[in-house]
Amino acid sequence: MADELLPLLGHHLDAVDSESEDEDEESIDVDTDNDEDEQQQLQQQQQQAASGRSRPSARPLFNTTFDKSLPVAHSYLGEDLEEVRGRTIHDDEACISLPIITLPSVILVPGQTIPLHLFQSHTVAMMKNLLDKDKTFGVITTSYSPDDDSSSMASIGTTAEIYSIKDETDNQSGIATVKMKARGRQRFRVIEFHRQTHGILMAKVHILPEKIQSDYLDGARPQSHYKFCCCPTQQDLVVKTAVDRNGEILRKVNMLTNKQLDKFTSSYFTQWPPWVYKMYDTENLIQRIRKELCSWNESLKTEVSGMDPVDFSYWVLQNLPLDDSRRIHLLSIDSAVQRLRCELSIMQNCSILCCRKCDLEVANKSDVFSMSLEGPLAAYVNPGGHVHETVTVHKAKGLTLIGQPSTENSWFPGYAWTIINCSQCGSHMGWRFTAAKRKLSPQKFWGLCRASLIPGINDTDVLVL
C-alpha cells in the first residue's frame, strides 16, 4: 500500500532549497501562506474589485515561467518512445469486442492523454499484439467498497488508442515491461465481460454515438432571419450621420444592421420565449462556462479557445475535479448540449475542494490553475504503474508533508515532489511541488489527486439530467 502512495517511487531524495533542507523526515504542517508577491497581487486585485474593475472571486494572474508543454510530453517515461501512426474510428452504435484494462479511480475522457507503465506479462503481450491491429483497447474504472471488501467495474468506458510506446526487458530478471501513451477516443457501454484463457479481460461493447442537436428554431425561423444567426461581430456596420441645415456634420454613429434582430428573434413565433432557447444554445453555454472559468481563475480563459462544442464539453469534463459518480454520469450523456448544461450547473454550485474521507476543506476553486497545456487536471503514472489524475492548485490547507522532497522522475521537470496527507484523517491527498531553481515560477504548488477529493457542491441546486 505504501508503494501506491509514492507517485514516483524515488529512493534518492534531493534537497532543492533552504526551506526544504530544514524539513524533518517527520510529518510537518503545510505552509498555506502566500508568497509576498502573491499577497501583493491579491491586494491589488481586491483594490481593483472595490473600484469595479475586476471580479473579486477570481485569483490574480501572475507570470509563469514553467514550460507547460513538458508535462504533456510525460518525459519521465523516457525520451525514446516510438511514435505509432494511424488512427482507428469505430462506427457509432457498433457492437465490437475490445481488450480491457481496469484502472482504479481513473475515468478516461475522449481527447484525454493517459500514460501507462505496464508490468503484467499478459497485459504487455496484449499491447504488443494491438500494434499489429487497430492499436485500440478499452479503459474502465474500478471502485472499491470497504463495506463488503469487493470491487466493481463501471459499465461506461472509453476506447484508448496507442500513439507512443516502448517495450523493455530487464536483463537480470527477464521481465518485460511496456511504457506507453494513449489518447481517449470514443465512449462505450459494456454489454458483457469475459476473460480469455491467458488472462486478458475482453468485453463486448456498444460504441455510444455523439448526438448533435439540431437548431431548435430552424422550423420557425423565416428565411430572411438566417443572416442574423452569425456572431454580432460578423454583422455589417452602418455609419449614421447627423448634419445641420448647412450640411455640417454634427455626429457619426456606428450601428449594427438590424441590431434588434438576432438568432432568437424567431422564438416569438413559437410558444416559448427566447430565454428558453438560450438555455440550449451551444454558443451561449460555452460563453457562460468560459465566464465561470474566469471566476475560478483568470488564467483558465486562455485554455479553452478554438474548440468545437463537443471537444469543449469533454475538456471541461476532463478538468473538473469531480468524484467518480458525477464524472461517469457526465461521460454517459450523449449530447454536448446536455453535457455542457450539467457542467455549468456543477461549476456554479462548486466552491471548495474537500478531502473525500473526512470532508476537510483543502483548497478553494479560485486556487485551481494550469501547469499543463491539457489544463489544470491531467493523468500521470508512477514507475510502479499506478495512474493518478492530478489537479494543480496554487495553495492548499489542512495538509501534512511526509518526508523530504525529491526530483527523481518528477512529473513537472524542474520541480521536486513531497507526499502530502490529510492532517485530519491521514489519507493520501497528493504532492507538493517545489521549484529546484529560483527562476521557475511558481516557486511552489500542489498536485491533488482527484480520487482523494470531493467537490463542495450544493446538491439541491445541481442540474440532474
N, C-alpha and C positions, 0 to 999 in steps of 0.2 A: 504493500500500500504506500510505503514511503517513496517508492520509485515513481508512482503516479503523481506525487506532489512535486517532483523535480521536473521543471519544464524542459531542462536541457541536460540533466544528469551529469553536470560537470563536477569533477572532483578537485580541479585546480581552482583556487579562489584568488582572484586578483583584487587588490585594493585600488580604487580608482581616484580617491581624493582624500583630503584630510578628514572630512566628515565620516567617510566610510571606514577609514583606518581606526577611528576611535570606537567603532561599534564592537560590542562583545558578541561571542557566539550565542549567548543567552538571548532570548527574545526581548525586543525593545519596542516601545511605542513609536508609531509612525509620526513624524513631524508633519502636521497638517497646516502649518502656517505658510502663507505665500512668501515668495521671494520679494525683496524690496521693489524690484522693477514691476512685478505683478501687482503689488499693493498700490504703487503709484498709478498704474494703468487703470486699476479698479476705481481709485478715487477720481481720476479724470473722467471715466465713464459715468460715474454717479453724478458728477457736476454737469456733464452734458445731458444726462437724463433729466436732471432738475430743470434745465433750460429748454427741454423738449426737443433736443437734437438727436437723441438715440433712445433705443429701447432699454429700459433698466434691467430687464431679465437676462439679456444676452451677455455672455462673457466677453471681455475686451480682446481685441486682436493683438497678437504680438508676432515678432519676426521669428520664423522657424528656419533654421539653417540646415536641419537634417534633410537628407535626400529621401523623399517619400517613395521613390521607386525601389529602394533597397529591400524593404520588407516584402514587396510583391515578387521579387526575384527569388526569395527563400534561399539565399546564398549559403545558409548553414547546412543545406543538404549537399553542398558541393558545387563546384563550378563546371563539372564535366558531365552533366546530364545531357543525354542525347535527345534532340528535338524530334518529335513524331509528327509527320504531316498527314493531312486529310481530316475529314470530318464526316460523321455519320448522323443523319437525321431520320428518325423513325416517323412513320405516318401517324397522324392523330387518330385516336380511337383504336390503334393496332394492339393486338394481344401478342406479346413476344415473351421469350424465355431469356432471362438475364442472370449471370452470376452476381451474387450479392455479397457485399461486405457490410458488417454492422459496426457502428461507431457509437459508443455511449455518449449521450448528451451532445451530439453533433448532428445538426439538421442542415443538409446541403441545400442551397438555393440555386436555381438556374442563373448562370453567369458568375457564380462564386468560384474562386480558386481554392482547391483543397490539396495540401501537401500530405504525403503518406510515406511512412517508413515501415516496411513490412518484413516480418521475420518467419512467420509460419510457412512451412515448406509447401503446403497445398495452395496457399494464397499466392506465394511467389510464383509457383508454376502456372497458376491461373492467369496472372498478369502477363507473363511472358507469352502465353498462348494467345491472349487477346490482341497482342501486337500484330499477329498474322491475320486477324479477323477484323472486327469493326472497332476495336480499341475502347469498347463501351462496357461498363458494368454499372450496377445499381448501388446506391448508398442509402441505408436505412438506419435510423437511430434506435437505440435500445434504452430502456429506462428500468431502474431497479426499484423494487418495492420492499422496504425494510419490514413491512408487516408480515409477509409470508416468505421472505427471503427468496424472491423469484424475480426474474427479469422478463420483460416483454418487448416485442418489436412493434414499431409503428406500422400502420397499413399504408401510409403515404411516404413516398421516397422520391429521389431524383436520380436520373441517369448521370453518370460522370464519364467524360471522355479523356483518355490519356493524351497529353501533349508533350510531356518530357519525362524521361525515365533513365535509370541506370541500375543495372544489376551487378552485385558484388558477391564474391565467395571468399570467406575467411580461409587463409591457407592452413592455419593450425586446426581449426575445428571442422572445416569443410562446410560450414553453414552458409547457405545462400540467402542474401537479403536484397530487397529492392527499395530504392528511393525514387519517388516519382511525384509529378504534379499533374493534377487532373482538373477539369472545369465542369461545373454543373451545366446540364443541357435541358432535359425535359422532365416534367413531373410524371409520376406514375402512381397507380393504386395497385396494391398486391392482390392477386386473385388466390394464389396458393403457393406454399413453400414446399420444397423437397430437397433433401441432401443427397448428393452423389456418393458413391462408394469410397472415393478418395477424399471425402471431407468437404468438398466445395458446396456451399449453400446456393441453391438455384431457386428462382421464383418466376412464376408466370404472372406477368404484369399487364395492366391496361394503361397505355400511354394517354395521359389526360390532355385534352385539347385546350388551347388558349382562346377562349371565345371573345371575339371582337364585337363590341356593342355598336349597333348602327346609330345614326343620328336620330334622336328621338323626335325631332321636329321636321324630319325630312318630308313626311307626308302632308304637313300643314304649312310648309314654307312656300310662298309664291316664288315664281322663277325670278322675279325682279329683286328678291331679297338675298339671293345667293352671294352676290358680290359683297355683302356686309358681314359674311361669315369669317372673313380674314381678320388678322390681327389689326387693331386700330392704327398701328404704326405703318401698315401697308396701304392704308386708305389715302386717297389723293388729298392734298392740301389745297384749299381755296383761299385766296387773298381778297378780303373785302375792304374796300377803301371808302372813306368818308371825305367828301370835299365840300367846300363852301360855294357860294354863288359865283365867285370869281375863278373857280376851278382849282383853288389851292387845296392841297391835301391836308386834312385835319388829322387823320389817324389811319393806320392799317391794322387789320386784324386777321391773323391766320386761323382758319377754321377747317375742321374735317368735314368732308362732304357727307351730308345726311347723318350727322353725328347722333341724331335722335333715334336712328335705327341700328340694330346690332343683330347678332345671330339668334337672340332670344325674343326678338320682337314678334315673330310669328306665333309665339306661345299664346298671344291674346286671341288667336283664332281657335284655341283649344279650351278645355275646361280647367286647366291648371295655370297658375301664374308663373312668371319667369323664374322665380327663386327655386321652384321645384325642379326645373330642368337644369339649373346651375348646379344642383347637388350631384348630378350625374354627368357633368361635363368634365372631360379629362383635363382640358386646359385650365379650367377653374380649380380643379382638385390639385393639380401639380403646383399651381401658383400658391395655393393655400398651404400646401405641405412645405414648399420652399420657404414661405414666410415663417412657418412654425419651426423649421430647422434654424432659421436665423435667430429666433427667440431662444433656442437652445444654445447656439454658439454661432457667431457671425462667420467664422471660418468655414462652416459647413456649406454655405451657399455656393461656394466655388466648386464643390464636389459633384454637383448634380446637374450640370449644364449639358445640353446636347443629347439627351436621352429621349427615346420614344416612350409612350405611357407604359407599355409592358415592361421594358427594361427598367424604367424608373421605379415601378412598383416593386420589382424584385430587388433593386438596390436598397430601397427603404426597408424591405423585409430583412435583407441581409444585415443591415447595420443597426436595426433596433435591438437593444439588449433585452429581449423578451424571454420569458420562460418557455419550456418546450411545448406545453399545451397550446399557448397562443401562437407560437411560431408554426406549429403543424396546422393549426386552423387556418392561418393566413395562406399557407402553402397549398391547402386543399381548395381554396377559392379559385374558380376557373375563369374569372373575368378581372381584367386590370382595373376597371372602374370600381367594382365592388371591393377589390383588394385595397385600392387607394382610399376609399371611403373609410374602411375599417382601420387602416393605418393612421389616417388623420385623426380619427376619434381616439385611438390609443395615445397618440402623441400629445393631443390636447389635454388628456387626463393624467399623463405621466409627469411626475415632478422630481422624484428621487429614485435612487437605486439602493436596494437593501440586501442584506445577507439572506440567502434563501432559507437557511435553517432557523435563524433566530429573529429575523426581521429588523436587525440593527441597520440604521442608515449608514451607508458608507460613502455615497457620492451624490451630487446633485446633477440634474440633467444639463445644466449650464457648464459643467466641467467636462463634458464629452467633447473630444476633438479628434482630428485625424492625424495619425503618424504614418499612414499608408495611402497610396493612390486609390486603393479599393474602398477607403472610407474608414470610419472610426472602429469598426468591428471586422476582424478577419480571422481566418483559421491558421494555426501554426502547429507544427508537430515536433515533439522532442525526440532525442535519439532512442528512447525506449519505445517509440511508436505511438504514444498517446497524443491524440489531436485535441487541441484546446481552441475554442472560439473565444477570442480575447478582445475586449473593448478598452480603448485607451482614454484616460481621463487626466485632467491637469492636476487634480488633488483628490485626496481621499481621507477619510477619518474612521475611527473605530477599528483600526487595523494594527497588527503587530508584526514587526520584522523578525525573520528567523534566519540566523546565520550571517555570513559575510557575503558581499557582492562578488559576482564572477562574470567575466566577459566571455567565457567559453560557450561557443555555439549560440550566441545571442541572436534572437530574432530581429533585433534592431542593431545593426552593426555600429559600433562606437559607443554602445551603452552596456553597462553591467546590470545584471538582474539579481534581485534578492527576493526570496519567498516571503509572502505576506499571508497571515492568517487573521481570521476574525478575532478581535480581542475579547468578545463576549462568549462565543461558543467554541472557538478554536478551529473552525473548519477552514480549509484551504480556500483563499479568495483570489490568488493570482500572484503578481510580482511587482516590485517597484524597480524601475529602471533609472539609473543614474549615469550621466554622461562621463565617459572616460577622458574626454578632452573638454577644456573650458570653453572652446569656441563653439561647441554644439549648443543649440537651443531647440527645445527647452533643456535646462540642466537636469531636470528630473520629471518623471511622470509615472503613472500607474497603469498596469495592464490587468484588468479584472476579468476573470473567467465568466463567460455568460452562464455557464452551468451552475455557478455559485451565486448568481444574482437573481433577484426578483424585482420587477419594477413596482414602484409605489403608485398604483393605479386605483382610481375610484371606480370600481366595477359597475356600479349602478348607472354610470353615465357612458360606459363604453359601448359602442355600436356592436351588436352581435348579429351576424348575417346568417 
